[in-house]
Amino acid sequence: MKCMKCGKASYKSTTTEAFEMEFGLLVIRNIPCYKCDECDEIFYTGDVVQKIEKITDMVKSFMQEVTIIDYEKSA
Ligand SMILES: [Zn+2]
């Protein structure tokens, strides 16, 4: 997988990302991603993006001011 920003090689990693939602802050931990060795740019594959969308959709029903979800443990 090549970096979308600089074209250098990237490696598999995991990251934590915070999403500003309508009802509060959603933090997703352990998101599988690719990280660029050169510029630290992080990007996700298509199926990961889809799953993130599913998670953000799912948490709407029990959203608190701050909600922390583990990517690995979510359906
Ligand atoms: Zn890069």
N, CA, C, O and the ligand as a Tripos MOL2 file, in Angstrom:
@<TRIPOS>MOLECULE
protein
  301   299    76     0     0
PROTEIN
NO_CHARGES

@<TRIPOS>ATOM
      1 N           0.8540   -1.2080    0.0000 N.3       1 MET1
      2 CA          0.0000    0.0000    0.0000 C.3       1 MET1
      3 C           0.8850    1.2530    0.0000 C.2       1 MET1
      4 O           1.7870    1.3870    0.8270 O.2       1 MET1
      5 N           0.6190    2.1480   -0.9220 N.am      2 LYS2
      6 CA          1.4160    3.3730   -1.0020 C.3       2 LYS2
      7 C           0.6780    4.5390   -0.3580 C.2       2 LYS2
      8 O          -0.5520    4.6060   -0.3570 O.2       2 LYS2
      9 N           1.4630    5.4430    0.1810 N.am      3 CYS3
     10 CA          0.8920    6.6360    0.7930 C.3       3 CYS3
     11 C           0.1840    7.4780   -0.2610 C.2       3 CYS3
     12 O           0.7110    7.7080   -1.3490 O.2       3 CYS3
     13 N          -1.0220    7.9370    0.0800 N.am      4 MET4
     14 CA         -1.7980    8.7350   -0.8640 C.3       4 MET4
     15 C          -1.2600   10.1520   -0.9640 C.2       4 MET4
     16 O          -1.5600   10.8810   -1.9100 O.2       4 MET4
     17 N          -0.4760   10.5240    0.0060 N.am      5 LYS5
     18 CA          0.0150   11.9010    0.0470 C.3       5 LYS5
     19 C           1.3590   12.0340   -0.6710 C.2       5 LYS5
     20 O           1.5370   12.9060   -1.5220 O.2       5 LYS5
     21 N           2.3060   11.1520   -0.3140 N.am      6 CYS6
     22 CA          3.6610   11.3090   -0.8550 C.3       6 CYS6
     23 C           4.1160   10.1310   -1.7080 C.2       6 CYS6
     24 O           5.1730   10.2040   -2.3340 O.2       6 CYS6
     25 N           3.3270    9.0260   -1.7460 N.am      7 GLY7
     26 CA          3.6600    7.9030   -2.6050 C.3       7 GLY7
     27 C           4.6910    6.9400   -2.0370 C.2       7 GLY7
     28 O           5.0600    5.9640   -2.6900 O.2       7 GLY7
     29 N           5.1490    7.2080   -0.8420 N.am      8 LYS8
     30 CA          6.1250    6.3120   -0.2140 C.3       8 LYS8
     31 C           5.4080    5.0920    0.3790 C.2       8 LYS8
     32 O           4.1840    5.0840    0.5120 O.2       8 LYS8
     33 N           6.1760    4.0820    0.7260 N.am      9 ALA9
     34 CA          5.5840    2.8700    1.2830 C.3       9 ALA9
     35 C           4.9810    3.1400    2.6600 C.2       9 ALA9
     36 O           5.5100    3.9240    3.4480 O.2       9 ALA9
     37 N           3.8610    2.4710    2.9240 N.am     10 SER10
     38 CA          3.2430    2.5980    4.2350 C.3      10 SER10
     39 C           3.1310    1.2170    4.8530 C.2      10 SER10
     40 O           3.1650    0.2060    4.1510 O.2      10 SER10
     41 N           2.9980    1.1800    6.1460 N.am     11 TYR11
     42 CA          2.9230   -0.1020    6.8220 C.3      11 TYR11
     43 C           1.6270   -0.2110    7.6170 C.2      11 TYR11
     44 O           1.0010    0.7910    7.9650 O.2      11 TYR11
     45 N           1.2420   -1.4640    7.8960 N.am     12 LYS12
     46 CA          0.0200   -1.7260    8.6420 C.3      12 LYS12
     47 C           0.1760   -1.2870   10.0860 C.2      12 LYS12
     48 O           1.2070   -1.5290   10.7140 O.2      12 LYS12
     49 N          -0.8450   -0.6490   10.5970 N.am     13 SER13
     50 CA         -0.7860   -0.1760   11.9720 C.3      13 SER13
     51 C          -2.2120   -0.0920   12.5120 C.2      13 SER13
     52 O          -3.1640   -0.4320   11.8110 O.2      13 SER13
     53 N          -2.3570    0.3520   13.7350 N.am     14 THR14
     54 CA         -3.6870    0.6560   14.2590 C.3      14 THR14
     55 C          -3.6490    2.0570   14.8530 C.2      14 THR14
     56 O          -2.6020    2.5470   15.2780 O.2      14 THR14
     57 N          -4.8060    2.6810   14.8690 N.am     15 THR15
     58 CA         -4.8540    4.0460   15.3770 C.3      15 THR15
     59 C          -6.1420    4.2810   16.1550 C.2      15 THR15
     60 O          -7.0770    3.4830   16.0970 O.2      15 THR15
     61 N          -6.1710    5.3760   16.8710 N.am     16 THR16
     62 CA         -7.3640    5.8160   17.5820 C.3      16 THR16
     63 C          -7.8060    7.1250   16.9580 C.2      16 THR16
     64 O          -7.0030    8.0380   16.7670 O.2      16 THR16
     65 N          -9.0850    7.2080   16.6420 N.am     17 GLU17
     66 CA         -9.5540    8.4440   16.0400 C.3      17 GLU17
     67 C         -10.8060    8.9500   16.7500 C.2      17 GLU17
     68 O         -11.6580    8.1720   17.1810 O.2      17 GLU17
     69 N         -10.8940   10.2650   16.8590 N.am     18 ALA18
     70 CA        -12.0540   10.8950   17.4880 C.3      18 ALA18
     71 C         -12.9180   11.5470   16.4180 C.2      18 ALA18
     72 O         -12.4110   12.2400   15.5360 O.2      18 ALA18
     73 N         -14.2210   11.3220   16.5030 N.am     19 PHE19
     74 CA        -15.1520   11.9030   15.5550 C.3      19 PHE19
     75 C         -16.1010   12.8380   16.2880 C.2      19 PHE19
     76 O         -16.7180   12.4650   17.2860 O.2      19 PHE19
     77 N         -16.2060   14.0410   15.7820 N.am     20 GLU20
     78 CA        -17.1340   15.0120   16.3440 C.3      20 GLU20
     79 C         -18.5170   14.7110   15.7910 C.2      20 GLU20
     80 O         -18.7720   14.8580   14.5950 O.2      20 GLU20
     81 N         -19.4220   14.2790   16.6990 N.am     21 MET21
     82 CA        -20.7530   13.8980   16.2500 C.3      21 MET21
     83 C         -21.7620   14.9400   16.6960 C.2      21 MET21
     84 O         -21.4470   15.8580   17.4550 O.2      21 MET21
     85 N         -22.9820   14.7770   16.2060 N.am     22 GLU22
     86 CA        -24.0600   15.6960   16.5430 C.3      22 GLU22
     87 C         -24.3170   15.7500   18.0430 C.2      22 GLU22
     88 O         -24.6050   16.8100   18.5970 O.2      22 GLU22
     89 N         -24.2060   14.5660   18.7090 N.am     23 PHE23
     90 CA        -24.5750   14.4930   20.1190 C.3      23 PHE23
     91 C         -23.3810   14.3920   21.0580 C.2      23 PHE23
     92 O         -23.5570   14.3520   22.2760 O.2      23 PHE23
     93 N         -22.2010   14.3510   20.5280 N.am     24 GLY24
     94 CA        -21.0380   14.2610   21.3900 C.3      24 GLY24
     95 C         -19.8170   13.7770   20.6330 C.2      24 GLY24
     96 O         -19.7680   13.7840   19.4030 O.2      24 GLY24
     97 N         -18.8460   13.3610   21.4060 N.am     25 LEU25
     98 CA        -17.5890   12.9410   20.8110 C.3      25 LEU25
     99 C         -17.5070   11.4160   20.7870 C.2      25 LEU25
    100 O         -17.7140   10.7570   21.8060 O.2      25 LEU25
    101 N         -17.2080   10.8740   19.6310 N.am     26 LEU26
    102 CA        -17.0400    9.4280   19.5010 C.3      26 LEU26
    103 C         -15.5630    9.1180   19.2860 C.2      26 LEU26
    104 O         -14.9190    9.6450   18.3800 O.2      26 LEU26
    105 N         -15.0480    8.2420   20.1530 N.am     27 VAL27
    106 CA        -13.6570    7.8220   20.0120 C.3      27 VAL27
    107 C         -13.6460    6.3510   19.6270 C.2      27 VAL27
    108 O         -14.2200    5.5190   20.3300 O.2      27 VAL27
    109 N         -13.0070    6.0290   18.5310 N.am     28 ILE28
    110 CA        -12.8690    4.6250   18.1240 C.3      28 ILE28
    111 C         -11.4050    4.2170   18.2730 C.2      28 ILE28
    112 O         -10.5000    4.8350   17.7100 O.2      28 ILE28
    113 N         -11.2100    3.1640   19.0450 N.am     29 ARG29
    114 CA         -9.8620    2.6640   19.2860 C.3      29 ARG29
    115 C          -9.5320    1.4750   18.4040 C.2      29 ARG29
    116 O         -10.4250    0.7920   17.9030 O.2      29 ARG29
    117 N          -8.2460    1.2340   18.2180 N.am     30 ASN30
    118 CA         -7.7620    0.0440   17.4900 C.3      30 ASN30
    119 C          -8.2800   -0.0480   16.0560 C.2      30 ASN30
    120 O          -8.6010   -1.1380   15.5820 O.2      30 ASN30
    121 N          -8.3620    1.0780   15.3690 N.am     31 ILE31
    122 CA         -8.7760    1.0390   13.9700 C.3      31 ILE31
    123 C          -7.5900    0.5680   13.1270 C.2      31 ILE31
    124 O          -6.5190    1.1740   13.1710 O.2      31 ILE31
    125 N          -7.7780   -0.5130   12.3560 N.am     32 PRO32
    126 CA         -6.6750   -0.9380   11.4830 C.3      32 PRO32
    127 C          -6.4570    0.0980   10.3750 C.2      32 PRO32
    128 O          -7.4110    0.5460    9.7400 O.2      32 PRO32
    129 N          -5.2280    0.4630   10.1560 N.am     33 CYS33
    130 CA         -4.9460    1.5000    9.1640 C.3      33 CYS33
    131 C          -3.5810    1.2580    8.5360 C.2      33 CYS33
    132 O          -2.8390    0.3660    8.9480 O.2      33 CYS33
    133 N          -3.2710    2.0520    7.5510 N.am     34 TYR34
    134 CA         -1.9230    2.0910    7.0030 C.3      34 TYR34
    135 C          -1.3050    3.4270    7.3740 C.2      34 TYR34
    136 O          -1.9320    4.4810    7.2750 O.2      34 TYR34
    137 N          -0.0620    3.3450    7.8010 N.am     35 LYS35
    138 CA          0.6110    4.5760    8.2000 C.3      35 LYS35
    139 C           1.8650    4.7600    7.3630 C.2      35 LYS35
    140 O           2.6450    3.8240    7.1860 O.2      35 LYS35
    141 N           2.0550    5.9550    6.8560 N.am     36 CYS36
    142 CA          3.2090    6.2560    6.0090 C.3      36 CYS36
    143 C           4.4600    6.4200    6.8620 C.2      36 CYS36
    144 O           4.4700    7.1060    7.8850 O.2      36 CYS36
    145 N           5.5060    5.7640    6.3970 N.am     37 ASP37
    146 CA          6.7920    5.8380    7.0780 C.3      37 ASP37
    147 C           7.3990    7.2310    6.9690 C.2      37 ASP37
    148 O           8.1400    7.6790    7.8440 O.2      37 ASP37
    149 N           7.0690    7.8930    5.8830 N.am     38 GLU38
    150 CA          7.7230    9.1500    5.5300 C.3      38 GLU38
    151 C           7.0290   10.3630    6.1650 C.2      38 GLU38
    152 O           7.6790   11.1820    6.8150 O.2      38 GLU38
    153 N           5.7190   10.4710    5.9770 N.am     39 CYS39
    154 CA          5.0330   11.7030    6.3970 C.3      39 CYS39
    155 C           3.9880   11.4560    7.4900 C.2      39 CYS39
    156 O           3.2790   12.3820    7.8820 O.2      39 CYS39
    157 N           3.8850   10.2100    7.9900 N.am     40 ASP40
    158 CA          2.9480    9.8790    9.0640 C.3      40 ASP40
    159 C           1.4800   10.0140    8.6880 C.2      40 ASP40
    160 O           0.6110   10.0270    9.5600 O.2      40 ASP40
    161 N           1.2060   10.1130    7.4000 N.am     41 GLU41
    162 CA         -0.1780   10.1580    6.9440 C.3      41 GLU41
    163 C          -0.8470    8.8110    7.2440 C.2      41 GLU41
    164 O          -0.2630    7.7510    7.0200 O.2      41 GLU41
    165 N          -2.0800    8.8730    7.7550 N.am     42 ILE42
    166 CA         -2.8180    7.6520    8.0630 C.3      42 ILE42
    167 C          -3.9800    7.5080    7.0970 C.2      42 ILE42
    168 O          -4.7140    8.4650    6.8510 O.2      42 ILE42
    169 N          -4.1470    6.3070    6.5480 N.am     43 PHE43
    170 CA         -5.3300    6.1010    5.7140 C.3      43 PHE43
    171 C          -5.9020    4.7080    5.9090 C.2      43 PHE43
    172 O          -5.2310    3.7940    6.3910 O.2      43 PHE43
    173 N          -7.1850    4.5720    5.5130 N.am     44 TYR44
    174 CA         -7.9280    3.3390    5.7610 C.3      44 TYR44
    175 C          -8.3200    2.6780    4.4540 C.2      44 TYR44
    176 O          -8.4840    3.3440    3.4320 O.2      44 TYR44
    177 N          -8.4690    1.3610    4.4950 N.am     45 THR45
    178 CA         -8.9980    0.6480    3.3350 C.3      45 THR45
    179 C         -10.5140    0.8310    3.2950 C.2      45 THR45
    180 O         -11.1270    1.2470    4.2780 O.2      45 THR45
    181 N         -11.1110    0.5120    2.1370 N.am     46 GLY46
    182 CA        -12.5370    0.7350    1.9330 C.3      46 GLY46
    183 C         -13.4370    0.0340    2.9330 C.2      46 GLY46
    184 O         -14.4300    0.6000    3.3900 O.2      46 GLY46
    185 N         -13.0840   -1.2180    3.2760 N.am     47 ASP47
    186 CA        -13.9480   -1.9590    4.1940 C.3      47 ASP47
    187 C         -13.8560   -1.3880    5.6150 C.2      47 ASP47
    188 O         -14.8180   -1.4600    6.3790 O.2      47 ASP47
    189 N         -12.7030   -0.8260    5.9620 N.am     48 VAL48
    190 CA        -12.5690   -0.1920    7.2750 C.3      48 VAL48
    191 C         -13.4040    1.0840    7.3350 C.2      48 VAL48
    192 O         -14.0550    1.3630    8.3420 O.2      48 VAL48
    193 N         -13.3790    1.8550    6.2490 N.am     49 VAL49
    194 CA        -14.1910    3.0790    6.1800 C.3      49 VAL49
    195 C         -15.6690    2.7340    6.3480 C.2      49 VAL49
    196 O         -16.4050    3.4210    7.0550 O.2      49 VAL49
    197 N         -16.0950    1.6330    5.6690 N.am     50 GLN50
    198 CA        -17.4910    1.2020    5.7720 C.3      50 GLN50
    199 C         -17.8550    0.8130    7.1940 C.2      50 GLN50
    200 O         -18.9400    1.1250    7.6850 O.2      50 GLN50
    201 N         -16.9190    0.1180    7.8490 N.am     51 LYS51
    202 CA        -17.2020   -0.3090    9.2170 C.3      51 LYS51
    203 C         -17.2490    0.8890   10.1670 C.2      51 LYS51
    204 O         -18.0580    0.9080   11.0950 O.2      51 LYS51
    205 N         -16.4090    1.8650    9.9500 N.am     52 ILE52
    206 CA        -16.4470    3.0830   10.7610 C.3      52 ILE52
    207 C         -17.8060    3.7650   10.6050 C.2      52 ILE52
    208 O         -18.3870    4.2480   11.5770 O.2      52 ILE52
    209 N         -18.3000    3.7960    9.3630 N.am     53 GLU53
    210 CA        -19.6120    4.3910    9.1100 C.3      53 GLU53
    211 C         -20.7050    3.6250    9.8570 C.2      53 GLU53
    212 O         -21.6220    4.2250   10.4180 O.2      53 GLU53
    213 N         -20.5990    2.2960    9.8590 N.am     54 LYS54
    214 CA        -21.5560    1.4600   10.5850 C.3      54 LYS54
    215 C         -21.5150    1.7660   12.0780 C.2      54 LYS54
    216 O         -22.5530    1.8820   12.7290 O.2      54 LYS54
    217 N         -20.3040    1.8940   12.6070 N.am     55 ILE55
    218 CA        -20.1450    2.1580   14.0350 C.3      55 ILE55
    219 C         -20.7410    3.5220   14.3900 C.2      55 ILE55
    220 O         -21.4570    3.6450   15.3840 O.2      55 ILE55
    221 N         -20.4480    4.5430   13.5840 N.am     56 THR56
    222 CA        -20.9780    5.8740   13.8800 C.3      56 THR56
    223 C         -22.5040    5.8730   13.8100 C.2      56 THR56
    224 O         -23.1710    6.5930   14.5530 O.2      56 THR56
    225 N         -23.0450    5.0560   12.9070 N.am     57 ASP57
    226 CA        -24.4820    4.9260   12.7870 C.3      57 ASP57
    227 C         -25.0810    4.2430   14.0160 C.2      57 ASP57
    228 O         -26.1140    4.6530   14.5450 O.2      57 ASP57
    229 N         -24.3960    3.1940   14.4460 N.am     58 MET58
    230 CA        -24.8460    2.3600   15.5490 C.3      58 MET58
    231 C         -24.8750    3.1280   16.8730 C.2      58 MET58
    232 O         -25.8130    2.9820   17.6560 O.2      58 MET58
    233 N         -23.8480    3.9450   17.1230 N.am     59 VAL59
    234 CA        -23.7360    4.6010   18.4300 C.3      59 VAL59
    235 C         -24.7500    5.7220   18.6180 C.2      59 VAL59
    236 O         -24.9630    6.1810   19.7400 O.2      59 VAL59
    237 N         -25.3770    6.1700   17.5340 N.am     60 LYS60
    238 CA        -26.3580    7.2560   17.6390 C.3      60 LYS60
    239 C         -27.4270    6.9540   18.6810 C.2      60 LYS60
    240 O         -27.9350    7.8550   19.3480 O.2      60 LYS60
    241 N         -27.7670    5.6510   18.8130 N.am     61 SER61
    242 CA        -28.8420    5.2610   19.7200 C.3      61 SER61
    243 C         -28.4400    5.3140   21.1930 C.2      61 SER61
    244 O         -29.3000    5.4540   22.0630 O.2      61 SER61
    245 N         -27.1450    5.2050   21.4790 N.am     62 PHE62
    246 CA        -26.7380    5.2620   22.8870 C.3      62 PHE62
    247 C         -25.6070    6.2540   23.1340 C.2      62 PHE62
    248 O         -24.8390    6.1250   24.0870 O.2      62 PHE62
    249 N         -25.5280    7.2210   22.2740 N.am     63 MET63
    250 CA        -24.4760    8.2250   22.3290 C.3      63 MET63
    251 C         -24.5030    9.0190   23.6300 C.2      63 MET63
    252 O         -25.5450    9.5060   24.0690 O.2      63 MET63
    253 N         -23.3150    9.1300   24.2320 N.am     64 GLN64
    254 CA        -23.1760    9.9770   25.4150 C.3      64 GLN64
    255 C         -22.2990   11.1600   25.0300 C.2      64 GLN64
    256 O         -21.9350   11.3310   23.8670 O.2      64 GLN64
    257 N         -21.9720   11.9640   26.0190 N.am     65 GLU65
    258 CA        -21.1410   13.1310   25.7170 C.3      65 GLU65
    259 C         -19.8130   12.6830   25.0980 C.2      65 GLU65
    260 O         -19.3250   13.2530   24.1210 O.2      65 GLU65
    261 N         -19.2490   11.6260   25.7160 N.am     66 VAL66
    262 CA        -18.0680   11.0030   25.1250 C.3      66 VAL66
    263 C         -18.3060    9.4930   25.0720 C.2      66 VAL66
    264 O         -18.5530    8.8670   26.1030 O.2      66 VAL66
    265 N         -18.2340    8.9180   23.8940 N.am     67 THR67
    266 CA        -18.4220    7.4810   23.7350 C.3      67 THR67
    267 C         -17.1280    6.8810   23.1860 C.2      67 THR67
    268 O         -16.5820    7.3470   22.1860 O.2      67 THR67
    269 N         -16.6580    5.8460   23.8580 N.am     68 ILE68
    270 CA        -15.4380    5.1880   23.3940 C.3      68 ILE68
    271 C         -15.7690    3.7700   22.9510 C.2      68 ILE68
    272 O         -16.3190    2.9770   23.7150 O.2      68 ILE68
    273 N         -15.4290    3.4690   21.7170 N.am     69 ILE69
    274 CA        -15.7430    2.1710   21.1150 C.3      69 ILE69
    275 C         -14.4300    1.5040   20.7030 C.2      69 ILE69
    276 O         -13.5120    2.1590   20.2100 O.2      69 ILE69
    277 N         -14.3630    0.2170   20.9120 N.am     70 ASP70
    278 CA        -13.2260   -0.5300   20.4180 C.3      70 ASP70
    279 C         -13.5720   -1.1540   19.0770 C.2      70 ASP70
    280 O         -14.5070   -1.9490   18.9780 O.2      70 ASP70
    281 N         -12.8280   -0.7990   18.0600 N.am     71 TYR71
    282 CA        -13.1120   -1.2910   16.6980 C.3      71 TYR71
    283 C         -13.1730   -2.8130   16.6700 C.2      71 TYR71
    284 O         -14.0700   -3.3960   16.0610 O.2      71 TYR71
    285 N         -12.2200   -3.4470   17.3290 N.am     72 GLU72
    286 CA        -12.1300   -4.9070   17.3100 C.3      72 GLU72
    287 C         -13.3360   -5.5710   17.9530 C.2      72 GLU72
    288 O         -13.7370   -6.6640   17.5530 O.2      72 GLU72
    289 N         -13.9140   -4.9100   18.9520 N.am     73 LYS73
    290 CA        -15.0010   -5.5360   19.7040 C.3      73 LYS73
    291 C         -16.3630   -5.1680   19.1650 C.2      73 LYS73
    292 O         -17.3640   -5.7370   19.6000 O.2      73 LYS73
    293 N         -16.4360   -4.2390   18.2330 N.am     74 SER74
    294 CA        -17.7230   -3.8620   17.6950 C.3      74 SER74
    295 C         -18.0820   -4.7770   16.5260 C.2      74 SER74
    296 O         -17.2070   -5.2770   15.8190 O.2      74 SER74
    297 N         -19.3680   -4.9830   16.3410 N.am     75 ALA75
    298 CA        -19.8360   -5.9330   15.3260 C.3      75 ALA75
    299 C         -19.5620   -5.4470   13.9050 C.2      75 ALA75
    300 O         -19.8970   -6.1360   12.9410 O.2      75 ALA75
    301 ZN          3.4820    9.8000    3.0030 Zn       76 ZN76
@<TRIPOS>BOND
     1     1     2 1
     2     2     3 1
     3     3     4 2
     4     3     5 am
     5     5     6 1
     6     6     7 1
     7     7     8 2
     8     7     9 am
     9     9    10 1
    10    10    11 1
    11    11    12 2
    12    11    13 am
    13    13    14 1
    14    14    15 1
    15    15    16 2
    16    15    17 am
    17    17    18 1
    18    18    19 1
    19    19    20 2
    20    19    21 am
    21    21    22 1
    22    22    23 1
    23    23    24 2
    24    23    25 am
    25    25    26 1
    26    26    27 1
    27    27    28 2
    28    27    29 am
    29    29    30 1
    30    30    31 1
    31    31    32 2
    32    31    33 am
    33    33    34 1
    34    34    35 1
    35    35    36 2
    36    35    37 am
    37    37    38 1
    38    38    39 1
    39    39    40 2
    40    39    41 am
    41    41    42 1
    42    42    43 1
    43    43    44 2
    44    43    45 am
    45    45    46 1
    46    46    47 1
    47    47    48 2
    48    47    49 am
    49    49    50 1
    50    50    51 1
    51    51    52 2
    52    51    53 am
    53    53    54 1
    54    54    55 1
    55    55    56 2
    56    55    57 am
    57    57    58 1
    58    58    59 1
    59    59    60 2
    60    59    61 am
    61    61    62 1
    62    62    63 1
    63    63    64 2
    64    63    65 am
    65    65    66 1
    66    66    67 1
    67    67    68 2
    68    67    69 am
    69    69    70 1
    70    70    71 1
    71    71    72 2
    72    71    73 am
    73    73    74 1
    74    74    75 1
    75    75    76 2
    76    75    77 am
    77    77    78 1
    78    78    79 1
    79    79    80 2
    80    79    81 am
    81    81    82 1
    82    82    83 1
    83    83    84 2
    84    83    85 am
    85    85    86 1
    86    86    87 1
    87    87    88 2
    88    87    89 am
    89    89    90 1
    90    90    91 1
    91    91    92 2
    92    91    93 am
    93    93    94 1
    94    94    95 1
    95    95    96 2
    96    95    97 am
    97    97    98 1
    98    98    99 1
    99    99   100 2
   100    99   101 am
   101   101   102 1
   102   102   103 1
   103   103   104 2
   104   103   105 am
   105   105   106 1
   106   106   107 1
   107   107   108 2
   108   107   109 am
   109   109   110 1
   110   110   111 1
   111   111   112 2
   112   111   113 am
   113   113   114 1
   114   114   115 1
   115   115   116 2
   116   115   117 am
   117   117   118 1
   118   118   119 1
   119   119   120 2
   120   119   121 am
   121   121   122 1
   122   122   123 1
   123   123   124 2
   124   123   125 am
   125   125   126 1
   126   126   127 1
   127   127   128 2
   128   127   129 am
   129   129   130 1
   130   130   131 1
   131   131   132 2
   132   131   133 am
   133   133   134 1
   134   134   135 1
   135   135   136 2
   136   135   137 am
   137   137   138 1
   138   138   139 1
   139   139   140 2
   140   139   141 am
   141   141   142 1
   142   142   143 1
   143   143   144 2
   144   143   145 am
   145   145   146 1
   146   146   147 1
   147   147   148 2
   148   147   149 am
   149   149   150 1
   150   150   151 1
   151   151   152 2
   152   151   153 am
   153   153   154 1
   154   154   155 1
   155   155   156 2
   156   155   157 am
   157   157   158 1
   158   158   159 1
   159   159   160 2
   160   159   161 am
   161   161   162 1
   162   162   163 1
   163   163   164 2
   164   163   165 am
   165   165   166 1
   166   166   167 1
   167   167   168 2
   168   167   169 am
   169   169   170 1
   170   170   171 1
   171   171   172 2
   172   171   173 am
   173   173   174 1
   174   174   175 1
   175   175   176 2
   176   175   177 am
   177   177   178 1
   178   178   179 1
   179   179   180 2
   180   179   181 am
   181   181   182 1
   182   182   183 1
   183   183   184 2
   184   183   185 am
   185   185   186 1
   186   186   187 1
   187   187   188 2
   188   187   189 am
   189   189   190 1
   190   190   191 1
   191   191   192 2
   192   191   193 am
   193   193   194 1
   194   194   195 1
   195   195   196 2
   196   195   197 am
   197   197   198 1
   198   198   199 1
   199   199   200 2
   200   199   201 am
   201   201   202 1
   202   202   203 1
   203   203   204 2
   204   203   205 am
   205   205   206 1
   206   206   207 1
   207   207   208 2
   208   207   209 am
   209   209   210 1
   210   210   211 1
   211   211   212 2
   212   211   213 am
   213   213   214 1
   214   214   215 1
   215   215   216 2
   216   215   217 am
   217   217   218 1
   218   218   219 1
   219   219   220 2
   220   219   221 am
   221   221   222 1
   222   222   223 1
   223   223   224 2
   224   223   225 am
   225   225   226 1
   226   226   227 1
   227   227   228 2
   228   227   229 am
   229   229   230 1
   230   230   231 1
   231   231   232 2
   232   231   233 am
   233   233   234 1
   234   234   235 1
   235   235   236 2
   236   235   237 am
   237   237   238 1
   238   238   239 1
   239   239   240 2
   240   239   241 am
   241   241   242 1
   242   242   243 1
   243   243   244 2
   244   243   245 am
   245   245   246 1
   246   246   247 1
   247   247   248 2
   248   247   249 am
   249   249   250 1
   250   250   251 1
   251   251   252 2
   252   251   253 am
   253   253   254 1
   254   254   255 1
   255   255   256 2
   256   255   257 am
   257   257   258 1
   258   258   259 1
   259   259   260 2
   260   259   261 am
   261   261   262 1
   262   262   263 1
   263   263   264 2
   264   263   265 am
   265   265   266 1
   266   266   267 1
   267   267   268 2
   268   267   269 am
   269   269   270 1
   270   270   271 1
   271   271   272 2
   272   271   273 am
   273   273   274 1
   274   274   275 1
   275   275   276 2
   276   275   277 am
   277   277   278 1
   278   278   279 1
   279   279   280 2
   280   279   281 am
   281   281   282 1
   282   282   283 1
   283   283   284 2
   284   283   285 am
   285   285   286 1
   286   286   287 1
   287   287   288 2
   288   287   289 am
   289   289   290 1
   290   290   291 1
   291   291   292 2
   292   291   293 am
   293   293   294 1
   294   294   295 1
   295   295   296 2
   296   295   297 am
   297   297   298 1
   298   298   299 1
   299   299   300 2
@<TRIPOS>SUBSTRUCTURE
     1 MET1         2 RESIDUE 1 A MET
     2 LYS2         6 RESIDUE 1 A LYS
     3 CYS3        10 RESIDUE 1 A CYS
     4 MET4        14 RESIDUE 1 A MET
     5 LYS5        18 RESIDUE 1 A LYS
     6 CYS6        22 RESIDUE 1 A CYS
     7 GLY7        26 RESIDUE 1 A GLY
     8 LYS8        30 RESIDUE 1 A LYS
     9 ALA9        34 RESIDUE 1 A ALA
    10 SER10       38 RESIDUE 1 A SER
    11 TYR11       42 RESIDUE 1 A TYR
    12 LYS12       46 RESIDUE 1 A LYS
    13 SER13       50 RESIDUE 1 A SER
    14 THR14       54 RESIDUE 1 A THR
    15 THR15       58 RESIDUE 1 A THR
    16 THR16       62 RESIDUE 1 A THR
    17 GLU17       66 RESIDUE 1 A GLU
    18 ALA18       70 RESIDUE 1 A ALA
    19 PHE19       74 RESIDUE 1 A PHE
    20 GLU20       78 RESIDUE 1 A GLU
    21 MET21       82 RESIDUE 1 A MET
    22 GLU22       86 RESIDUE 1 A GLU
    23 PHE23       90 RESIDUE 1 A PHE
    24 GLY24       94 RESIDUE 1 A GLY
    25 LEU25       98 RESIDUE 1 A LEU
    26 LEU26      102 RESIDUE 1 A LEU
    27 VAL27      106 RESIDUE 1 A VAL
    28 ILE28      110 RESIDUE 1 A ILE
    29 ARG29      114 RESIDUE 1 A ARG
    30 ASN30      118 RESIDUE 1 A ASN
    31 ILE31      122 RESIDUE 1 A ILE
    32 PRO32      126 RESIDUE 1 A PRO
    33 CYS33      130 RESIDUE 1 A CYS
    34 TYR34      134 RESIDUE 1 A TYR
    35 LYS35      138 RESIDUE 1 A LYS
    36 CYS36      142 RESIDUE 1 A CYS
    37 ASP37      146 RESIDUE 1 A ASP
    38 GLU38      150 RESIDUE 1 A GLU
    39 CYS39      154 RESIDUE 1 A CYS
    40 ASP40      158 RESIDUE 1 A ASP
    41 GLU41      162 RESIDUE 1 A GLU
    42 ILE42      166 RESIDUE 1 A ILE
    43 PHE43      170 RESIDUE 1 A PHE
    44 TYR44      174 RESIDUE 1 A TYR
    45 THR45      178 RESIDUE 1 A THR
    46 GLY46      182 RESIDUE 1 A GLY
    47 ASP47      186 RESIDUE 1 A ASP
    48 VAL48      190 RESIDUE 1 A VAL
    49 VAL49      194 RESIDUE 1 A VAL
    50 GLN50      198 RESIDUE 1 A GLN
    51 LYS51      202 RESIDUE 1 A LYS
    52 ILE52      206 RESIDUE 1 A ILE
    53 GLU53      210 RESIDUE 1 A GLU
    54 LYS54      214 RESIDUE 1 A LYS
    55 ILE55      218 RESIDUE 1 A ILE
    56 THR56      222 RESIDUE 1 A THR
    57 ASP57      226 RESIDUE 1 A ASP
    58 MET58      230 RESIDUE 1 A MET
    59 VAL59      234 RESIDUE 1 A VAL
    60 LYS60      238 RESIDUE 1 A LYS
    61 SER61      242 RESIDUE 1 A SER
    62 PHE62      246 RESIDUE 1 A PHE
    63 MET63      250 RESIDUE 1 A MET
    64 GLN64      254 RESIDUE 1 A GLN
    65 GLU65      258 RESIDUE 1 A GLU
    66 VAL66      262 RESIDUE 1 A VAL
    67 THR67      266 RESIDUE 1 A THR
    68 ILE68      270 RESIDUE 1 A ILE
    69 ILE69      274 RESIDUE 1 A ILE
    70 ASP70      278 RESIDUE 1 A ASP
    71 TYR71      282 RESIDUE 1 A TYR
    72 GLU72      286 RESIDUE 1 A GLU
    73 LYS73      290 RESIDUE 1 A LYS
    74 SER74      294 RESIDUE 1 A SER
    75 ALA75      298 RESIDUE 1 A ALA
    76 ZN76       301 GROUP 0 **** ****
